[in-house]
């Protein structure tokens, strides 16, 4: 079914349940780390016709939610399961040396840095979101603006402003 076949967004939202009661589990597996969202709500790199690919890092919920797509979309109205936790091998665009435990960001600004995972949140003119932490080191070499590396990343959905104290 497509979004147009529903009368309201509440009917299209896979979490909407008119008959739900407080205390009922909404998630099905892994203690709620999987969420399901329509492809058109996801921010990601444009790798194939603008649709998300399985294994691709994504951002959602106004730049606050992050995860990895568990399904390749065939249309913008597809419901895509997103894993918001776990250790994933992701392509990282490094601007400097990366150390285990270092915060990594996913960026989206409507240009060439859409959906990239990087060690520098300033590569994007848009709002970056913390996607997680590097699980292995990477030694940067000066052969251009970025070095790309596939590395283990501990994906963790959290709000990036938790790092700042407002000073």
Phi, psi and omega per residue, in radians:
X1 nan 2.652 3.123
X2 -1.931 2.916 -3.110
X3 -1.008 -0.625 -3.115
X4 -1.135 -0.308 -3.136
X5 -1.422 -0.075 3.137
X6 -1.903 2.611 -3.120
X7 -1.437 -0.546 -3.102
X8 -2.371 2.814 3.080
X9 -1.098 -0.563 3.133
X10 -1.070 -0.652 3.123
X11 -1.246 -0.511 -3.121
X12 -1.438 -0.439 -3.122
X13 -1.193 2.134 -3.088
X14 -1.165 -0.216 3.135
X15 -1.681 -0.168 -3.136
X16 -1.256 2.250 3.086
X17 -2.558 1.861 -3.103
X18 -1.039 -0.462 -3.067
X19 -1.743 0.195 -3.096
X20 -1.248 2.727 3.123
X21 -2.241 2.653 3.106
X22 -1.012 2.384 3.115
X23 1.679 -0.159 3.109
X24 -1.373 2.427 3.089
X25 -1.303 2.314 3.131
X26 -1.667 -0.634 -3.106
X27 -1.317 2.759 -3.141
X28 -1.826 -0.587 -3.107
X29 -2.518 2.849 3.017
X30 0.949 0.666 3.067
X31 0.897 0.683 3.024
X32 1.489 0.243 -3.122
X33 -1.365 -0.235 3.085
X34 -1.706 2.294 3.008
X35 -2.125 2.769 -3.137
X36 -2.203 2.160 -3.092
X37 -2.386 2.672 3.055
X38 -1.146 2.515 -3.102
X39 -0.971 -0.646 -3.077
X40 -1.205 -0.149 3.061
X41 -1.584 -0.068 -3.035
X42 -1.713 2.470 2.988
X43 -1.801 2.251 -3.084
X44 -2.841 2.940 3.062
X45 -1.188 2.559 3.098
X46 -1.533 1.660 -3.104
X47 -1.743 -0.482 -3.069
X48 -2.689 1.537 3.077
X49 1.220 0.311 3.091
X50 1.500 -0.029 -3.113
X51 -1.755 2.573 -3.110
X52 -1.160 2.561 3.125
X53 -1.960 2.593 3.081
X54 -0.980 2.342 3.133
X55 1.526 -0.007 -3.101
X56 -1.517 2.368 3.058
X57 -1.209 2.485 -3.111
X58 -2.380 2.831 3.045
X59 -2.295 2.593 -3.104
X60 -2.733 3.134 3.078
X61 1.045 0.914 3.083
X62 1.094 0.733 3.102
X63 1.242 0.257 -3.133
X64 -1.776 -0.647 -3.100
X65 -1.584 2.480 3.124
X66 -2.412 2.792 3.073
X67 3.033 -2.892 -3.134
X68 -2.195 2.270 -3.133
X69 -1.160 2.351 3.137
X70 -1.762 0.067 -3.097
X71 -2.649 2.551 3.030
X72 -1.494 2.310 3.133
X73 -1.418 2.534 3.019
X74 -1.907 -0.226 3.057
X75 -2.687 2.840 -3.124
X76 -1.171 -0.326 -3.135
X77 -1.616 -0.029 3.105
X78 -1.068 2.460 3.015
X79 -1.500 2.158 -3.047
X80 -1.964 2.148 3.024
X81 -1.284 2.378 -3.117
X82 -2.135 2.228 3.041
X83 -1.593 2.050 -3.064
X84 -1.653 0.066 3.130
X85 -2.503 2.874 3.057
X86 2.091 3.015 3.091
X87 -1.858 2.142 -3.045
X88 -2.235 2.571 2.975
X89 -1.488 2.008 -3.110
X90 -2.203 2.633 3.016
X91 -1.329 2.205 -3.129
X92 -2.047 2.308 3.045
X93 -1.628 1.835 -3.077
X94 -1.566 2.433 3.029
X95 -1.944 -0.079 -3.131
X96 -2.856 -3.117 3.061
X97 -1.040 2.541 3.088
X98 -2.078 2.390 -3.099
X99 -2.064 2.632 3.084
X100 -0.970 2.343 -3.127
X101 1.590 -0.150 -3.130
X102 -1.219 2.437 3.119
X103 -1.180 2.380 3.057
X104 -2.089 2.643 -3.013
X105 -2.139 2.665 2.940
X106 -1.993 2.350 -3.017
X107 -1.996 2.671 3.016
X108 -2.679 2.144 3.115
X109 -2.475 0.198 -3.141
X110 1.355 0.298 3.124
X111 -2.358 -2.628 -3.062
X112 -1.196 -0.185 3.126
X113 -1.761 0.206 3.104
X114 -0.947 2.173 2.968
X115 1.231 0.181 3.105
X116 -1.397 2.605 3.021
X117 -1.737 2.285 -3.034
X118 -2.565 2.848 3.063
X119 -1.519 -0.141 -3.055
X120 -2.170 1.911 -3.111
X121 -1.208 -0.208 -3.095
X122 -1.496 0.000 3.096
X123 -1.235 -0.249 -3.114
X124 -1.931 2.491 3.037
X125 -1.496 -0.120 3.103
X126 -1.645 -2.863 -3.137
X127 -1.569 2.120 3.056
X128 -1.471 2.832 3.038
X129 -2.285 2.493 3.047
X130 -1.174 2.170 3.083
X131 -1.731 -0.403 3.128
X132 2.751 -2.569 -2.990
X133 -2.361 2.487 3.069
X134 -1.168 2.425 3.122
X135 -1.868 -0.025 3.132
X136 -2.616 2.762 -3.119
X137 -1.423 2.798 3.037
X138 -2.554 2.232 3.124
X139 -1.638 2.020 -3.122
X140 -1.234 2.434 3.018
X141 -2.066 2.584 -3.054
X142 -1.581 1.201 3.106
X143 -1.987 0.388 3.139
X144 2.704 -2.991 -3.124
X145 -1.231 -0.664 -3.138
X146 -2.223 2.664 2.835
X147 -1.973 2.393 3.068
X148 -1.889 2.448 -3.127
X149 -2.542 2.488 2.998
X150 -1.621 2.107 -3.079
X151 -2.481 2.839 3.091
X152 -1.284 2.260 3.136
X153 -2.234 2.225 3.026
X154 -1.408 1.773 -3.136
X155 -1.322 2.317 -3.109
X156 -2.632 2.078 -3.139
X157 -1.357 2.027 3.071
X158 -2.695 2.824 3.122
X159 -1.466 2.283 -3.052
X160 -1.134 -0.471 -3.075
X161 -1.302 -0.067 3.024
X162 -1.115 -0.338 -3.129
X163 -1.391 -0.304 -3.062
X164 -1.836 2.541 3.139
X165 -1.769 0.108 3.100
X166 1.528 -0.014 -3.122
X167 -1.372 nan nan
